[in-house]
Amino acid sequence: MKKILPLAEPVIDSFAGYAAMNHIVLQEESGQSWFVQNFFKPIVLYPESYEYVCFDYLNMDTLHLSSCASFQPESYVNWPVDTFSIPVSMIGAEEFLDFVKRQIEDEYYVMVYLNWMYLPRYGYTGNGTHEIFIYGYDDEKEEIYTTGYLPGKTYQKLTHSYQEVREAYVHMDVFWHGGILEHMNAHLNRDLNKICLLKKKYSFQFQFSIQTFLKDLKQYLHVEEVNFGVQFAICFTDEKQNMAHGNQLYDVYANYMRKCCEGQETIDLTTPYAIYNHMEGMLYKIKYMLKKGYSKDSSLEEDYEKVVKAGKAFLFTAMHYIQQIESKRKISKESGIKMQNQLLHVKTEEEVILRKLLSQLVEKQYE
């Protein structure tokens, strides 16, 4: 037997949960409209010390960035995907592969944490967790089709043997029962003890609202301020955390990157890639505006492609910095200043373009 579920090309793929959602929802036009409507509410949480920064694309999953099934309930957003969680305690090691194949046969995608030491593609020699998205299997080749993040690389399709996946699941027991979780950053709040199932809602219908888009655009640019107590009620902070939203994310990350460089601290590649990925998502939205006729100004797309190019330059600078840190080289503070300036430049250029779009939408009386 062999079955491979369809995957749309993801726009946002810097976090496993969001990449999974993109794979599914972007298959249909209604899902594409849902994506443009909802992935426009970035939230950033960070302490005064900038010890870490939590970034979330749509004000829905902050502090749970790696786990799709922690998304908030239907009462808040009409999700185009059904999600379910099953405790790992219900699925024994000997039945795990059969369980996965049954879900695929029923057209459920599977997300699960595995121990990467037992997945040779990752190249790790010590215990560690990695959330993978399973979309197919092949009994003849004895392979599981997944997506994931190899060290130092961006999101991609991967294959693992049945034996590798089985061993990687079995040896998650050191995390389920062994106390290794204590060293993990508390602000990520990952739940390793569940298997997530996702399935496209075939009856899903979504009506895009240009009025809502316009309001979100104003709030993103801080033309119209947000009532945090109402609109961002699902997100939360404590007295040790600050909250920023919209294009303030560039300011926060500019300070964070400079602070890391000054302290000669490493940076997870996910961080700069998520920022670049956000720009790719914004370009997708601009293309949607043109495709649907809300704007006929093609220069918006052309100009924003330059922003994405500048974002890629920032990403390469950050990757070079990470490589230098990993090779234990002494790094000049100028690297941090360069990354800071690159992000602030992106913010400035992006704001010019988005304010132009905003002006066009207001002129067309979409308010």
C-alpha positions in Angstrom: 0.0 0.0 0.0 1.0 3.6 -0.7 -0.7 6.9 0.0 0.5 10.4 -0.2 -1.7 13.3 0.8 -1.6 16.5 -1.3 0.6 19.4 -0.1 0.2 23.1 -1.2 3.4 25.1 -1.3 3.6 26.8 2.0 4.1 30.6 2.3 4.8 30.6 6.0 7.1 27.7 6.9 9.3 28.9 9.7 7.3 27.1 12.4 6.1 23.5 12.0 2.5 24.2 13.0 2.1 27.0 10.6 3.8 25.2 7.8 1.4 22.3 8.3 -1.6 24.7 8.2 -0.2 26.3 5.0 0.2 22.9 3.3 -3.4 22.2 3.9 -5.3 25.5 3.7 -3.6 26.9 0.6 -4.9 24.0 -1.5 -8.2 25.8 -2.0 -9.1 29.3 -2.9 -11.2 29.8 0.2 -8.2 28.7 2.3 -6.0 31.2 0.4 -8.5 34.0 1.3 -8.6 32.8 4.9 -4.8 32.9 5.0 -4.6 36.5 3.7 -7.3 37.6 6.2 -5.8 35.9 9.3 -2.0 36.0 8.9 -1.9 39.7 9.3 -1.8 40.1 13.1 1.8 39.5 14.3 2.5 39.6 18.0 5.9 39.8 19.7 6.5 38.9 23.4 9.9 39.7 24.9 11.4 40.5 28.3 13.2 43.8 29.0 16.5 42.0 28.8 15.8 40.7 25.3 16.9 37.3 26.6 14.4 35.8 24.1 11.7 36.9 21.7 8.5 35.0 20.9 7.0 35.8 17.5 3.6 34.7 16.3 2.1 35.5 12.9 -1.6 35.7 13.7 -2.2 36.5 17.4 -3.4 32.9 17.9 -0.6 30.7 19.1 1.9 32.8 21.0 4.0 30.7 23.5 3.0 27.5 21.6 4.9 28.2 18.4 5.7 24.6 17.6 2.5 22.7 18.2 -0.4 23.0 15.8 -3.0 21.5 18.1 -2.6 24.3 20.6 -4.3 26.7 18.2 -7.2 28.6 19.8 -10.8 27.4 19.5 -13.3 27.8 16.7 -15.1 30.6 18.6 -12.2 32.9 17.8 -11.3 32.0 14.2 -13.2 29.8 11.7 -10.4 27.3 11.1 -10.3 25.6 7.6 -8.8 22.5 9.3 -10.1 20.2 11.9 -7.4 19.4 14.6 -7.4 16.7 17.2 -4.9 15.6 19.8 -4.2 12.0 21.1 -2.0 11.4 24.1 1.1 9.4 23.2 0.2 7.1 26.1 -2.6 5.7 24.0 -0.3 4.7 21.1 2.3 2.1 21.9 5.5 1.8 20.1 4.6 -1.5 18.4 1.4 0.1 16.9 2.7 3.6 16.1 3.4 3.0 12.4 0.1 1.2 11.8 -1.7 4.1 13.6 0.0 6.6 11.3 -0.9 4.7 8.2 -4.5 4.4 9.3 -4.7 8.2 9.7 -3.2 8.8 6.3 -5.7 6.4 4.8 -8.5 8.5 6.4 -6.9 11.6 5.0 -5.5 12.9 8.3 -2.1 14.5 8.3 -0.1 13.7 11.4 2.2 15.9 13.6 4.3 14.2 16.2 7.5 14.8 18.2 10.3 12.3 17.5 13.8 11.9 19.0 16.0 13.2 16.2 19.0 11.1 17.3 17.3 8.2 15.6 16.6 10.0 12.4 19.9 9.9 10.5 19.0 12.7 8.1 19.3 15.1 11.0 22.9 14.1 11.9 22.5 14.5 15.7 24.4 12.2 18.1 22.4 13.2 21.2 18.8 13.1 22.3 16.6 15.9 21.1 13.1 16.6 20.0 11.8 17.5 16.6 8.2 17.9 15.5 7.6 16.4 12.1 4.6 16.6 9.7 3.7 13.3 8.1 1.8 13.3 4.9 2.3 9.9 3.4 3.8 6.4 3.4 5.0 3.6 1.1 4.9 0.0 2.2 7.0 -1.2 -0.7 9.9 1.1 0.1 9.1 1.1 3.8 9.3 4.9 3.9 7.4 7.6 5.7 7.0 11.0 3.9 7.5 14.0 6.2 8.6 17.6 6.3 11.0 19.1 8.7 14.1 21.3 9.3 17.5 19.9 8.9 20.2 21.6 10.9 21.1 25.0 9.4 18.6 24.6 6.6 15.1 25.7 5.8 11.9 23.7 5.7 11.8 20.8 3.3 10.3 17.5 2.4 12.1 14.5 3.9 11.8 10.7 3.9 12.6 8.3 6.8 12.5 4.5 6.9 9.9 2.7 8.9 12.6 1.5 11.3 14.0 5.0 11.9 10.6 6.5 12.6 9.7 3.6 15.0 13.0 4.0 16.9 12.6 7.8 17.0 9.1 7.4 18.6 10.2 4.7 21.0 13.1 6.8 22.3 10.9 9.8 23.0 10.4 8.1 26.4 13.5 9.9 27.7 11.4 13.1 27.3 8.1 11.7 28.3 9.4 10.1 31.5 13.0 11.0 32.0 13.0 14.6 33.1 15.0 16.0 30.2 12.3 18.6 29.7 13.6 20.7 32.6 16.3 22.3 30.5 13.9 23.5 27.8 13.0 27.1 27.6 9.8 27.6 29.6 8.5 30.3 27.4 8.0 27.8 24.5 5.7 25.6 26.5 5.9 22.7 24.1 3.6 19.7 24.6 5.6 16.6 23.6 3.0 14.2 25.0 0.5 14.4 22.2 0.0 13.3 18.6 -1.8 15.9 16.5 -4.1 15.0 13.6 -5.2 17.6 11.0 -7.8 17.2 8.2 -9.0 19.7 5.6 -12.6 20.7 6.1 -14.2 19.9 2.7 -17.3 22.0 3.5 -15.2 25.0 4.5 -16.4 28.3 3.1 -14.8 31.7 3.8 -15.8 35.2 2.7 -12.9 37.6 2.5 -13.6 41.0 4.1 -11.7 43.9 2.6 -13.0 46.0 5.5 -11.4 43.7 8.0 -8.2 43.6 6.0 -8.1 47.4 5.9 -8.6 47.6 9.7 -5.8 45.1 10.2 -3.5 47.0 7.9 -4.1 50.2 9.8 -3.3 48.4 13.1 -0.2 46.8 11.6 1.1 50.2 10.6 -0.2 51.8 13.9 -2.4 54.2 12.1 -5.1 52.8 14.3 -4.2 51.6 17.7 -5.2 48.2 19.1 -7.2 47.6 22.3 -5.0 44.9 23.7 -7.6 44.0 26.4 -10.1 43.0 23.8 -8.5 42.1 20.4 -5.4 40.4 21.9 -7.2 38.9 24.9 -6.0 35.4 24.0 -2.4 36.4 24.1 -1.0 37.0 27.6 2.1 38.4 29.3 3.4 38.5 32.8 5.3 41.4 34.5 8.5 40.2 33.0 7.3 40.4 29.4 6.6 43.2 27.0 4.2 43.0 24.0 4.6 44.6 20.6 2.5 44.1 17.5 2.4 44.9 13.8 5.5 46.3 12.2 7.0 46.9 15.7 8.4 43.4 15.2 11.2 44.9 13.2 12.2 47.2 16.1 12.1 44.4 18.6 14.1 42.0 16.5 16.6 44.8 15.5 17.4 45.3 19.2 17.4 41.6 19.9 19.9 40.9 17.1 22.2 43.7 18.2 22.0 42.5 21.8 22.9 38.9 20.8 25.9 40.2 18.9 27.1 42.4 21.7 27.0 39.4 24.0 28.5 37.0 21.4 25.4 34.9 21.8 24.2 32.4 19.3 20.9 32.8 17.4 18.5 30.1 16.4 18.2 30.2 12.6 14.4 30.1 13.0 14.6 33.7 14.3 15.9 35.6 11.3 14.2 33.2 8.9 10.8 33.8 10.6 11.3 37.6 9.9 12.2 37.0 6.3 9.2 34.5 6.0 6.9 37.3 7.3 8.0 39.4 4.4 7.2 36.6 2.0 3.8 36.4 3.5 3.3 40.1 3.1 4.2 39.9 -0.6 1.6 37.1 -0.9 -1.0 39.4 0.5 -0.1 42.2 -1.9 -0.3 39.8 -4.8 -3.8 38.8 -3.5 -4.9 42.4 -3.5 -3.8 42.7 -7.1 -5.3 39.4 -8.2 -8.7 40.2 -6.7 -8.8 43.7 -8.1 -8.7 45.6 -4.8 -5.7 47.4 -6.2 -4.5 47.8 -9.8 -1.1 49.3 -8.9 1.4 46.7 -10.0 4.3 48.8 -8.6 3.2 47.6 -5.1 4.3 44.1 -6.0 7.5 45.3 -7.8 8.5 47.5 -4.9 7.7 44.9 -2.2 9.9 42.4 -4.0 12.8 44.7 -3.3 11.8 44.6 0.4 11.9 40.8 0.3 15.3 41.0 -1.4 16.5 43.3 1.4 15.1 40.8 3.9 17.1 38.0 2.2 20.3 40.1 2.6 19.5 40.4 6.3 18.9 36.6 6.5 22.3 36.0 4.9 24.0 38.4 7.3 22.4 36.5 10.2 23.4 33.1 8.8 27.0 34.3 8.5 26.9 35.5 12.1 25.5 32.2 13.3 28.3 30.3 11.4 30.9 32.5 13.0 29.5 31.9 16.5 29.4 28.2 15.9 33.0 28.2 14.8 33.8 30.2 18.0 35.2 33.2 16.2 35.4 36.6 17.8 32.7 38.8 16.2 32.8 42.6 15.9 29.9 44.5 17.3 29.5 45.9 13.8 27.7 42.7 12.8 25.0 43.5 15.3 24.7 47.1 14.1 24.5 45.9 10.5 21.6 43.5 11.2 19.9 46.2 13.2 20.2 48.7 10.4 19.0 46.1 7.8 15.8 45.4 9.7 15.1 49.1 10.3 15.6 49.8 6.6 13.2 47.0 5.8 10.6 48.5 8.1 11.0 51.9 6.5 10.7 50.6 3.0 7.8 48.3 3.8 5.9 51.1 5.5 6.1 53.3 2.4 4.6 50.6 0.3 1.9 49.5 2.7 0.8 53.1 3.4 0.5 53.5 -0.4 -1.8 50.5 -0.5 -3.7 51.8 2.5 -4.3 55.1 0.8 -5.6 53.3 -2.3 -8.0 51.2 -0.3 -9.3 54.2 1.6 -9.7 56.1 -1.6 -11.9 53.3 -3.0 -14.0 53.7 0.1 -13.5 50.2 1.4 -13.8 51.5 5.0 
